[in-house]
Amino acid sequence: MTQDMYKIALLGLGTVGGGVYDILEKQKDEMAHKVGRNLEISKILVRNKAKYADKADVSKFVSNWEDIVNDESISIVVEVMGGIEPARTYIEEALKAGKHVVTANKDLMATEGHHLLEVAKENHCDLLFEAAVAGGIPIIRPMKQCLLGNEITEVMGIINGTTNFILTKMSEDGMEFVDALQLATDLGYAEADPTADIEGYDAGRKLAIMASIAFHTPVNFSHVYTEGISKISAKDILYAHELGSEIKLLGIAKNTETGIEVKVHPTIIPAKHPLASVKDAFNAVFVHGDAVDDAMFYGRGAGALPTGSAVVGDVLDIARDMQYNCAGRIGCGCYKELPIKELGDTESSFYIRMRLEDRAGTLAALAGVFGQYGVSISMLLQKDKNNESAEIVIVTYDVLEKQFEEAMKEITTMDMVKEICSVIRVHHA
């Protein structure tokens, strides 16, 4: 292309959209030096123009999508609206119109990403989505490019800042979950409805995207087992400390000989593991490749400017591709169809905290049931005792999830078992 200016349309001007606008405005005099062309946001799609009047140049505001998709002068569309629709339709129509697209939409890319990347390929366009995972931390591009020479066998990370903030406060200040969640809400880390964060859905969507890239196989959000942190108590964190560990909400994707495993759940992780020291709202992703060995990516996983940084990085990448007529050079990369394992066919080690009747033979009976289902006990501790019951903590060796589930079903029916307080998976470094 020979034009001196690449024009951009911005879909949405919320938190991330505002960050993108501010970064591009601040850097506008640098763009010609960085990518060889000037860049300009020429149109901004907003529903309520008055609401955003103090955030950007109102002369750029439009409320009609057709004003953008039919504008041949616009080369790049940046979607930061969120949600599935109308974002999906807008992105597909933009690609079919020959426009390159940058999106920060994890919900969409975790469910429709493979389809949209095929549309991009058919129309020789770029569809980039670095900001869809871990905010400002570069992880999509490193896996697609820098680590492409590796066979990646594991991707594991803290990929939700809200839950990490909550667990940090519970660990460092002894707060209970409800109080830590309230603090996260008061400080703006948690949404008014925090369900997507605290139940693991947000992390699950990000994990699906990363697993697809790492293992070259389409992995959708529906494939990911998700479990949140709402049942974690300050007592469990205290006991984890006694075991030399921390509790983190981890997304774990593995490429095993029998298939791909994708799980999000609270995890007891040794304090010596690099992820255990990631605190507050920070994110980190740990990647293992056969050539690079271990690599960790750490930084701010959300926010206007960190996420905006990732979006603008994609915009500049596209501008360079356009300048050298090489758009669409890096597409989906899912050239395999590896099987994705059911949860029951994966292995985990478990921490179980329960209250038992305080009488002779209870531990032997409990161990007998575990043994019947092939669950081996690595550690058993008695933590608390009163006249009627005793609290115990058991840590198992690795076992198939379906065997452990069957054992727990029988254990919950035993009269001597007063309460199953907590069940948390354990990661052994």
C-alpha positions in Angstrom: 0.0 0.0 0.0 1.3 3.5 -0.8 -0.9 5.6 1.5 0.9 7.7 4.1 -1.7 7.2 6.7 -3.3 4.0 8.0 -6.8 4.7 9.4 -8.2 2.8 12.3 -11.7 2.3 13.6 -12.2 1.8 17.3 -15.2 -0.3 18.4 -15.9 0.8 22.0 -14.4 3.4 24.3 -14.7 1.8 27.7 -11.7 1.0 29.9 -9.6 -0.8 27.3 -10.8 1.4 24.4 -9.9 4.5 26.4 -6.5 3.1 27.0 -5.9 2.3 23.3 -7.0 5.8 22.3 -4.7 7.4 24.9 -1.7 5.4 23.9 -2.1 6.0 20.2 -2.7 9.8 20.8 0.4 10.0 23.0 2.5 8.0 20.5 1.2 9.5 17.3 4.4 11.5 16.5 6.4 8.3 16.9 4.4 6.0 14.6 6.0 7.0 11.4 9.4 6.0 12.9 8.1 2.8 14.5 6.2 1.4 11.6 6.9 3.6 8.6 3.5 5.1 8.4 1.3 7.5 10.4 -1.7 6.0 12.2 -4.9 7.7 13.0 -8.1 6.6 14.8 -10.6 8.1 12.3 -13.8 6.7 13.7 -15.0 5.5 17.1 -18.2 3.4 17.4 -20.1 4.3 20.6 -23.7 3.9 21.7 -23.9 6.9 23.9 -21.9 9.8 22.5 -22.5 12.1 25.4 -21.1 9.5 27.9 -17.7 9.6 26.2 -17.5 13.2 25.2 -14.7 14.0 27.6 -12.6 10.9 26.6 -12.0 11.5 22.9 -12.6 13.8 19.9 -16.4 13.7 19.5 -16.0 14.4 15.8 -14.8 10.9 15.4 -17.9 9.3 17.0 -20.3 7.2 15.0 -23.2 5.1 16.1 -23.7 3.1 12.9 -21.5 0.1 12.2 -22.1 0.5 8.4 -20.3 3.9 8.6 -17.1 1.9 9.4 -17.4 -1.4 7.5 -18.3 0.5 4.3 -15.5 3.1 4.7 -12.8 1.9 2.3 -10.3 4.3 3.9 -10.3 2.3 7.1 -7.7 -0.4 7.1 -7.7 -1.7 10.7 -10.6 -2.3 13.0 -10.0 -2.6 16.8 -12.7 -4.4 18.7 -12.8 -3.6 22.4 -16.5 -3.9 23.0 -16.5 -7.3 24.7 -19.2 -9.9 24.6 -20.1 -12.3 21.8 -22.6 -10.3 19.8 -22.5 -7.9 18.0 -18.7 -8.2 18.2 -18.6 -11.5 16.3 -20.7 -10.2 13.5 -18.6 -7.0 13.3 -15.3 -8.8 13.2 -16.5 -11.3 10.5 -17.9 -8.5 8.3 -14.7 -6.4 8.8 -12.5 -9.3 7.7 -14.7 -10.1 4.7 -14.4 -6.4 3.7 -10.7 -6.8 3.7 -10.0 -5.0 6.9 -7.5 -6.3 9.5 -8.8 -6.8 13.0 -7.3 -6.5 16.5 -9.5 -7.8 19.4 -9.1 -8.0 23.2 -12.2 -10.2 23.4 -11.4 -13.4 25.3 -15.0 -14.6 25.5 -15.3 -14.5 21.7 -11.9 -15.9 20.9 -12.4 -18.8 23.3 -15.6 -19.9 21.6 -15.4 -18.6 18.0 -11.7 -17.9 17.5 -11.0 -20.8 15.2 -13.9 -19.8 12.9 -12.9 -16.2 12.8 -9.2 -17.1 12.1 -10.4 -19.1 9.2 -12.4 -16.1 7.9 -9.2 -14.0 8.3 -7.2 -16.6 6.3 -9.8 -16.7 3.5 -9.6 -13.0 3.1 -5.8 -12.6 3.5 -6.2 -10.5 6.6 -4.6 -10.3 10.0 -6.7 -11.1 13.1 -4.5 -10.5 16.2 -5.6 -10.9 19.8 -2.6 -10.5 22.2 -4.8 -8.6 24.7 -7.3 -11.5 25.1 -5.0 -13.2 27.5 -3.1 -11.8 30.5 -3.6 -8.1 29.6 -0.2 -6.4 29.0 1.9 -9.5 29.3 3.1 -10.8 25.9 2.2 -14.4 25.7 0.2 -15.1 22.5 2.9 -13.7 20.2 5.8 -15.5 22.0 4.0 -18.8 21.7 3.1 -18.2 18.1 6.6 -16.9 17.1 9.4 -16.9 19.6 8.7 -20.4 21.0 7.5 -21.9 17.7 10.6 -24.1 17.5 9.5 -25.9 20.7 7.1 -28.7 21.4 5.3 -27.1 24.3 4.1 -29.7 26.8 2.7 -27.5 29.5 1.2 -24.0 30.0 0.4 -23.1 33.6 -0.5 -19.7 35.0 -2.2 -17.2 37.2 -4.4 -15.6 34.6 -7.0 -13.7 36.6 -5.9 -10.7 38.7 -9.1 -10.5 40.8 -8.8 -14.0 42.3 -5.1 -13.6 42.8 -5.7 -10.3 44.7 -8.3 -12.1 46.9 -6.0 -15.1 47.6 -3.1 -12.8 48.4 -5.2 -10.9 51.0 -6.3 -14.2 52.5 -2.7 -15.5 52.6 -1.0 -12.3 53.9 -3.7 -10.8 56.1 -5.7 -13.9 57.2 -8.9 -12.6 55.6 -11.8 -14.9 54.9 -13.0 -15.1 51.3 -16.1 -12.9 51.7 -14.1 -10.1 53.2 -11.3 -10.3 50.7 -13.9 -10.2 47.9 -15.5 -7.1 49.4 -12.1 -5.4 49.5 -11.5 -6.3 45.9 -14.8 -4.8 44.9 -14.2 -1.6 46.9 -10.8 -1.2 45.2 -12.2 -1.8 41.7 -10.5 -5.2 41.1 -13.8 -7.1 41.2 -16.9 -6.4 39.1 -20.3 -5.8 40.6 -21.0 -9.3 39.5 -17.7 -11.2 40.1 -19.0 -14.6 39.0 -16.8 -14.9 35.9 -13.7 -14.2 38.0 -14.3 -16.1 41.2 -15.8 -19.2 39.6 -12.9 -19.6 37.2 -14.7 -18.8 33.9 -12.5 -15.9 32.9 -9.4 -17.9 33.5 -10.9 -20.9 31.6 -11.5 -18.8 28.5 -7.9 -17.6 28.5 -6.6 -21.1 29.1 -8.6 -22.4 26.1 -6.9 -19.7 23.9 -3.4 -20.5 25.1 -3.9 -24.3 24.9 -5.0 -24.0 21.2 -1.9 -22.1 20.4 0.5 -24.2 22.4 -0.7 -27.5 21.2 -1.8 -26.6 17.7 -5.3 -28.1 18.3 -8.7 -26.3 18.6 -9.5 -26.1 22.3 -12.8 -24.3 23.2 -13.9 -23.0 26.5 -16.4 -25.9 26.7 -13.4 -28.3 26.9 -12.0 -26.6 30.1 -12.9 -27.9 33.6 -13.4 -24.8 35.8 -13.6 -24.5 39.6 -13.5 -21.3 41.5 -12.2 -20.1 44.8 -15.4 -19.3 46.7 -15.0 -22.4 48.9 -11.4 -21.6 50.0 -11.1 -20.7 53.6 -8.4 -18.9 55.7 -7.9 -22.2 57.5 -7.0 -24.0 54.3 -4.5 -21.3 53.5 -3.0 -21.6 57.0 -2.7 -25.3 56.6 -1.1 -24.8 53.1 1.5 -22.6 54.8 2.3 -25.4 57.2 2.9 -27.6 54.2 5.3 -25.0 52.8 2.8 -24.0 50.1 0.4 -21.3 48.8 -3.0 -21.6 47.3 -3.4 -20.1 43.8 -6.1 -20.3 41.2 -4.2 -21.9 38.3 -5.0 -22.6 34.7 -3.2 -25.7 33.7 -2.9 -27.1 30.2 -0.9 -30.2 29.5 -0.1 -32.1 26.3 0.2 -35.7 27.4 0.7 -39.0 25.5 -3.0 -39.7 25.8 -4.3 -36.3 25.0 -4.7 -32.7 26.1 -5.7 -31.7 29.7 -7.2 -28.3 30.4 -8.3 -27.4 33.9 -8.8 -24.3 36.0 -9.0 -24.8 39.8 -7.5 -23.7 43.1 -4.2 -25.4 43.6 -1.8 -25.9 46.5 1.6 -25.1 45.0 5.0 -25.3 46.8 6.2 -21.9 48.0 9.5 -22.4 46.0 7.6 -22.5 42.7 7.9 -19.2 40.8 4.1 -18.8 40.5 3.7 -19.0 44.3 5.3 -15.6 44.7 3.0 -13.8 42.2 0.9 -11.5 44.4 -2.0 -9.1 44.2 -3.5 -8.4 40.8 -0.4 -9.5 38.9 -0.6 -12.4 36.4 2.1 -14.9 35.3 2.3 -17.7 32.8 4.7 -20.5 33.0 5.6 -22.4 29.8 7.5 -25.6 29.4 9.0 -26.4 26.0 11.3 -29.2 24.9 14.0 -26.8 23.7 13.6 -23.7 25.9 12.8 -25.7 29.0 11.0 -23.4 31.4 10.0 -19.7 30.7 7.8 -17.4 32.8 6.0 -14.3 31.6 5.0 -11.9 34.4 3.2 -8.5 34.6 -0.1 -6.7 34.9 -2.9 -8.8 33.6 -5.6 -6.1 33.2 -6.2 -2.4 33.3 -6.7 0.3 30.6 -3.0 0.9 29.8 -1.5 -2.6 30.2 -4.3 -4.1 28.1 -4.2 -1.1 25.7 -0.4 -1.7 25.4 -1.1 -5.2 24.0 -3.8 -3.9 21.6 -1.6 -1.2 20.3 1.3 -3.7 19.8 -1.0 -5.7 17.6 -2.0 -2.6 15.6 1.6 -1.8 15.0 2.3 -5.4 13.9 -0.5 -5.2 11.4 0.7 -1.8 10.1 4.2 -3.3 9.4 2.6 -6.3 7.7 0.5 -3.9 5.5 3.6 -1.9 4.6 5.4 -4.9 3.3 2.3 -6.6 1.8 2.6 -9.7 4.1 -0.7 -9.6 6.0 -2.1 -12.9 7.1 1.3 -14.5 7.5 0.5 -15.9 11.0 -2.9 -17.5 11.2 -4.6 -20.0 13.5 -1.8 -22.6 13.6 -4.2 -25.4 14.6 -3.0 -28.1 12.2 -3.5 -31.0 14.7 -6.6 -32.6 16.1 -5.3 -34.1 19.4 -7.9 -35.7 21.7 -9.0 -33.6 24.7 -9.3 -35.7 27.8 -12.3 -35.8 30.1 -11.7 -34.6 33.6 -12.1 -38.1 35.1 -9.2 -39.4 32.9 -6.7 -36.9 34.2 -4.6 -37.4 37.3 -4.3 -35.1 40.3 -3.1 -35.2 43.9 -5.6 -34.0 46.4 -5.8 -32.2 49.8 -8.9 -33.1 51.8 -9.9 -31.5 55.1 -12.7 -33.2 56.9 -14.2 -33.7 60.4 -14.6 -37.3 61.7 -16.2 -38.9 64.7 -13.6 -39.1 67.5 -13.6 -42.8 68.0 -11.4 -45.8 67.5 -11.2 -47.3 64.0 -12.3 -44.2 62.0 -8.9 -43.6 60.3 -8.6 -47.3 59.5 -12.0 -47.3 57.9 -11.3 -44.2 55.9 -8.0 -45.6 54.7 -9.8 -48.8 53.7 -12.2 -47.0 51.5 -9.5 -44.9 49.8 -7.5 -48.1 49.2 -10.5 -49.8 47.7 -10.5 -47.2 45.0 -6.8 -47.0 44.4 -6.3 -43.7 46.3 -2.9 -43.8 48.2 -2.4 -41.5 51.1 0.8 -39.5 51.1 0.2 -37.5 54.4 -2.4 -37.6 57.2 -2.5 -35.0 59.9 -4.8 -34.4 62.8 -5.4 -30.7 63.2 -8.1 -30.1 65.8 -10.0 -32.2 68.3 -13.0 -31.7 70.6 -15.2 -34.1 72.6 -17.2 -35.2 69.5 -15.0 -34.9 66.4 -11.5 -34.5 65.1 -10.4 -32.5 62.1 -7.9 -34.2 59.8 -6.0 -33.3 56.7 -5.2 -35.9 54.1 -2.9 -35.4 51.1 -3.0 -38.1 48.4 -0.6 -39.3 45.8 -1.6 -38.7 42.1 -4.7 -40.6 41.2 -7.2 -40.7 38.4 -9.9 -38.1 39.1 -12.7 -40.6 38.5 -11.2 -43.0 41.0 -10.9 -40.2 43.6 -14.5 -39.1 42.9 -15.9 -42.6 43.4 -14.0 -42.9 46.7 -15.3 -39.5 47.9 -18.9 -40.5 47.0 -18.6 -43.5 49.3 -16.8 -41.5 52.1 -19.6 -38.9 52.2 -22.1 -41.6 53.0 -20.1 -42.9 56.0 -21.7 -42.1 59.4 -18.4 -41.3 61.0 -17.8 -38.5 58.5 -19.3 -35.4 59.9 -18.2 -32.9 57.2 -16.1 -32.7 54.1 -14.7 -29.2 54.6 -12.4 -28.7 51.6 -11.0 -30.6 48.6 -8.2 -28.9 46.8 -5.8 -30.2 44.1 -2.1 -30.2 44.8 0.7 -29.4 42.3 4.0 -31.0 43.1 6.9 -29.0 41.7 
